[in-house]
Amino acid sequence: MAAAQTTRTTGFLRTLLSRCPAPRPPGRHRGLSSLPPPPPGAWSSDVSRLPHRELYRLSIHNPDRFWGSAAVDRLRWVEPFHRVRDCDLSTGRISWFLGGKLNVSVNCLDVHVETHPDRVALIWERDEPGTEVKVTYRELLETTCRLANTLKSHGIQKGDRVAVYMPVSPLAVAAMLACARIGAVHTVVFAGFSSEALAGRIQDAQCKAVVTCNEGVRGGRVIPLKPTVDAAVRSCPTVQHVFVSQRTDNPTVMGDLDVPLEEVMTSQPPVCPPEAMDSEDLLFLLYTSGSTGKPKGVVHTQAGYLLYASLTHQYVFDYRDGDVFGCVADVGWITGHSYVVYGPLCNGATTVLFESTPVYPDPGRYWETVQRLRINQFYGAPTALRLLLKYDDGWVKKYDRSSLKTLGSVGEPINHEAWYWFHSVVGDGRCPLVDTWWQTETGGICIAPRPADEGAPIVPAMAMRPFFGIQPVLMGEKGERLSGNGVSGALCLSQPWPGMARTIYGDHQRFVEAYLKPFPGCYFTGDGAHRSEDGYYQITGRMDDVINVSGHRLGTAEIEDALDEHPAVPETAVIGIPHGIKGEVPFAFVVLKEEFDDDSLVILQQLRELVASKIAKYAVPDHFLVVKRLPKTRSGKIMRRILKNVAMETADDLGDVSTLDDPSVVKEIIEAYEQHRKQEDKP
Ligand code: WT7
């Protein structure tokens, strides 16, 4: 008999895992209360009586039962699965809900159209305040079907890859769901990436089509997108069609490959039969940076990803039926995939698509939007909060934020100042604030406080608790498991979970090497973490050569590869240094060929342009320092630690430099840095 039938849920599980609980009466959202949060350590006696503990324990000790019943209760299946999971973290064989068939777009659209067709699915908060567009579930299903039929009629089939290069908009969401409907694999590329970066992704994924806009609109500015796509597809022979949506009225020059999207969609039927997809068929690829120069195409599949996105969306944010969920991320990042599109839509929520910036037309934009759209959960990035808290609190206070119930933060560590400002000024001290830790590779939130768990404490600026099914372990330098509390180490997850990435597209070996080999038997996150005396997790930051600029992940090797293409540059080393608003910024140490010494200013400008054109504007280093040579070990490895000490002006304490090939290089670099600072200080 199929496991989908044998793993029948018990009463309590059914209630807890059922699609979404009824709205809670007003006034019950007192997870953190208005009292200032107690200092870390004060909660220890509470830990033992967490109401969700039971459920967490079940998810760890009997994952088949936990996830099996959740999958039966929460997803609509075309065919039931016969086995909950088949995973081996040493080889990277990861399969969930084996034998099951379903369609993700049906779970995000059709099931809700049956019960509440006129509920608003999307509120598109356009750049210009007050011009929002609402799209109901019925309308979104129709639009998705028309777009799906458009793709189909242009030869896109199940398994084909489609790149989406669009800012957040209902058509971007429909493009993702249209791919899901016909079984195509989408790869959304953040519309801030350059044409070369876009081309690299299209080539790696061998995309058959691109969906884009003529232009984007952000912060009152018009950003051309179509020319970037034109330049990219010139080097992408696999692309047969470019579907162009008209975001603005400006005329667009159309070429041979181009298809006017809206025009063609209107002549397509608003109904499209969903493809029955195997649980483990590919749903999407999303490229992200690693420690080598080449971004990796992280692979997510159908059922496990969707289930994990929907369960985390409900529990971490305490989402209730009928809430308006406001995640201000772009669809080009995993946050946009899981918490703008798939999680909220699977739960039948009204989800906000935020096209603008936190400071347009003024620093009150987020909160004016909260007031106008009556947003219940607000999920944003620390970098934006750090920018906003510098302005007068009046920009927040003048708007009615009484609709807010839960606040969330994602993408990078949230500092205490930003946490308290968000909690006390934005949330008036009455909304639980959840710091959520996760990654492109994890598919959904893995560590976060649980506000739905009444009485469970929230410690400021800490991700704290593993989500259901997540078992964090900390590893020491010799690869040993660190037991007990009050320890720090490499953060690994020792059990597979349904939302985890399955592989790197076209390079399973790289997947195994990067995530599974470093600590055999576990998934290695690349982050370090501390387990507090109370057993809560605090993320301490990346342990590899990946930096985080305004919540955007960047490999320093990617920037180095771009810089190294300049003919005057034999060698570079890029590190990240702290920045008050962006979190981190790249700092580039550049070696110039001797004959170019006198042209260094010109060359540095060319290097800035090179990085912008090879990657994106946000990847351009904030600082450059020309040096004669780089600090290297005898085996030729660059000692970035030393560069970091110099750039952060902590070179008094360099630690062990005995492995350097020539220790005199340190003095040389410090002198170059001091010289550079003196010049910067000159009026
Ligand atoms: C890296 C993942 C998760 C969606 C957005 C970023 C850092 C993420 C936190 C947090 C401290 C965090 C980690 C992680 N990170 N959230 N709450 N506290 N660090 O996804 O681009 O895949 O980046 O972002 O270093 O490894 P991503």
Boltz pocket constraint, residues with backbone or C-beta under 6 A from the ligand:
constraints:
  - pocket:
      binder: B
      contacts: [[A, 288], [A, 333], [A, 334], [A, 335], [A, 409], [A, 410], [A, 411], [A, 412], [A, 413], [A, 414], [A, 435], [A, 436], [A, 437], [A, 438], [A, 439], [A, 440], [A, 441], [A, 463], [A, 525], [A, 526], [A, 527], [A, 539], [A, 541], [A, 542], [A, 548], [A, 551], [A, 552], [A, 553]]
      max_distance: 6.0
